[in-house]
Amino acid sequence: MTSTFPTISISTERLVLRPLDEDDVPALAAMMNDEQTGAWTDVPQPFGEQDAQVWITEDAPGERVAGRGLDLAVTEFLTQRLVGVVRLTRTDWHVRSTELSYIVAPWARGEGYAAEAALAAAHWLFGDQKFERVELRTAADNTAAQQVAQKIGCISEGVLRNACIAHVRAEDGTWSDVRTDLIVWSLLPEDLDGAAEQLADSGFTTFTDWN
């Protein structure tokens, strides 16, 4: 039998992580049409509302039901505004391992939302789902993603040379591929010790609650 993630909502003081909803279509499309998102992800550019609709209604449910992963909208607790997405992919239910990635809307960057959301997801994975390993992969030049990995307590395991394709947009709006190295990070249950304190020292609250 294929294991699957449940339909879940995870709360922190500032954020709610929940399933993507069709009401998220406009905000999701706008968030994905960003140069940084286009540079460091494989999200097609341009990314329209039809693409967002397919992701929300077909791709995300299909990945969850098949047991491959889980896509969660990250919203502000007070405003319910979509600030980002946390994705779990390449899930191995026998090893109890999954790969975690995150995308944050341009207007919400610099607020610590990615680290807070990623840490909340990790606590849920290790506590409720009994996972033993969370893996993150960041492009060698994506310093923002690397800082998030460090903040939540990840350990750098090494470099996969020339293993990542980043994207560069020219002045005429066209995109071209650029090969770069990929840094592999891991997070184990014991690595979470001290991660919450580190984020709290930065002014971010990290406790979680889920149902």
C-alpha positions in Angstrom: 0.0 0.0 0.0 1.3 3.5 -0.9 1.8 5.8 2.1 0.5 9.3 1.7 0.6 12.5 3.6 -2.6 13.6 5.3 -4.5 16.8 4.6 -2.8 19.0 7.2 -2.8 22.5 8.6 0.3 23.6 10.6 0.3 26.9 12.6 3.0 29.1 14.0 2.4 32.5 15.7 2.8 34.3 12.3 2.0 31.7 9.7 -0.4 28.9 8.7 0.7 26.1 6.4 -2.3 24.5 4.7 -3.3 22.8 1.4 -3.3 25.0 -1.7 -6.8 26.2 -2.5 -8.3 27.5 -5.8 -8.7 30.9 -4.1 -4.8 31.0 -4.1 -4.7 31.1 -7.9 -4.1 34.8 -8.5 -1.6 35.2 -5.7 0.2 32.0 -6.7 0.5 33.0 -10.3 1.8 36.5 -9.3 4.4 34.9 -6.9 5.7 32.6 -9.5 6.2 35.3 -12.1 9.3 36.6 -10.3 12.9 36.7 -11.5 14.3 35.0 -8.4 11.7 32.2 -8.6 12.5 31.8 -12.3 16.2 31.7 -11.7 16.3 29.1 -9.0 13.4 26.8 -9.7 12.0 24.9 -12.7 8.7 26.8 -12.6 7.8 27.6 -16.2 8.1 31.3 -17.2 5.8 33.0 -17.7 3.5 31.4 -15.2 -0.1 32.2 -15.7 -3.3 31.7 -13.7 -4.1 28.6 -15.8 -0.8 27.1 -14.7 -1.6 27.9 -11.1 -5.1 26.3 -11.5 -3.5 23.1 -12.8 -0.9 23.0 -10.0 -3.6 23.4 -7.3 -6.3 21.2 -8.7 -4.3 18.4 -10.5 -0.6 18.4 -9.8 -0.6 18.9 -6.0 -3.4 16.5 -5.2 -1.9 13.9 -7.6 1.5 14.1 -5.8 -0.1 13.7 -2.4 -2.3 10.7 -3.4 0.6 9.0 -5.1 2.6 9.3 -1.9 5.4 11.3 -3.7 5.0 14.5 -1.8 3.0 17.4 -0.4 2.5 21.1 -1.4 1.5 23.5 1.3 0.5 27.1 1.0 2.2 29.4 3.5 -0.1 32.2 4.6 0.1 35.0 7.1 -1.9 34.1 10.2 -3.5 37.5 10.6 -4.1 38.5 7.0 -4.4 35.0 5.4 -2.3 36.5 2.5 -0.2 33.9 0.6 3.5 34.5 1.4 5.0 31.3 -0.1 4.9 27.6 -0.7 6.6 24.7 1.1 7.0 21.6 -1.0 7.9 18.0 0.0 9.1 15.9 -2.9 11.0 12.6 -3.6 9.5 11.1 -0.5 10.7 7.6 0.5 8.3 6.0 2.9 10.5 3.1 3.7 13.5 5.3 4.6 11.2 7.9 6.1 12.9 10.7 4.1 11.7 13.5 2.0 13.1 16.6 0.2 11.9 20.0 1.4 12.0 23.2 -0.7 10.5 26.7 -0.3 9.4 29.6 -2.4 8.6 33.0 -0.9 6.8 35.9 -2.6 9.0 38.9 -3.4 7.2 41.2 -1.1 7.5 38.8 1.8 11.2 38.2 1.7 13.5 39.2 4.5 10.9 38.5 7.2 12.1 35.0 8.1 9.0 33.4 6.7 10.9 30.7 4.8 12.8 29.5 7.8 9.8 29.6 10.1 7.7 27.6 7.6 10.4 25.1 6.9 11.1 24.6 10.6 7.4 24.1 11.3 7.2 21.5 8.5 10.2 19.7 9.8 8.8 19.5 13.4 5.6 18.0 12.0 7.5 15.5 9.8 9.7 14.3 12.7 7.1 14.4 15.4 3.8 13.4 13.8 4.9 11.5 10.7 8.0 9.9 12.3 10.3 10.8 9.5 14.1 10.3 10.1 15.6 12.6 7.4 14.7 15.8 5.6 16.9 16.8 2.7 17.4 20.3 1.1 19.2 21.1 -2.1 20.3 24.6 -2.9 22.1 26.0 -5.9 25.6 27.0 -5.1 24.9 30.7 -5.8 21.5 30.8 -4.1 22.7 32.3 -0.8 19.2 33.1 0.5 18.2 29.5 0.3 21.4 28.4 2.0 20.8 30.9 4.8 17.4 29.3 5.4 19.0 25.8 5.6 21.5 27.0 8.1 19.0 28.8 10.3 16.8 25.7 10.7 19.8 23.6 11.7 20.7 21.7 8.5 24.1 20.1 8.0 25.8 20.6 4.7 26.7 17.1 3.4 28.6 18.0 0.2 28.5 19.4 -3.3 27.0 17.7 -6.4 29.2 19.3 -9.0 27.5 20.7 -12.1 24.3 19.0 -11.0 21.9 22.0 -11.1 20.4 24.0 -13.9 19.7 27.7 -13.0 18.2 30.2 -15.3 19.2 33.7 -16.4 16.8 36.2 -18.0 18.1 38.5 -20.7 17.1 42.1 -21.3 14.6 41.0 -23.9 12.9 38.8 -21.4 14.1 35.4 -22.7 15.5 32.8 -20.4 18.6 30.7 -20.8 20.0 27.8 -18.8 23.2 27.9 -16.7 24.8 24.9 -15.1 26.0 25.2 -11.5 26.8 23.1 -8.5 24.2 21.8 -6.0 24.7 21.8 -2.3 23.0 19.0 -0.4 21.8 19.6 3.2 20.2 17.2 5.6 18.1 17.7 8.7 17.7 14.9 11.3 15.5 15.0 14.4 18.4 15.7 16.7 19.5 18.6 14.5 16.4 20.6 15.6 17.9 21.1 19.0 18.8 24.7 19.2 17.2 25.7 15.9 14.2 27.1 17.6 16.3 29.1 20.0 18.4 30.5 17.1 15.3 31.7 15.3 13.8 33.1 18.5 17.0 35.1 19.0 16.3 36.6 15.5 12.9 37.6 16.6 10.9 34.8 15.0 8.5 32.5 16.9 8.6 28.9 15.9 6.2 26.8 17.9 3.8 24.7 15.9 0.4 23.2 16.2 -1.3 20.9 13.7 -4.6 19.1 13.2 
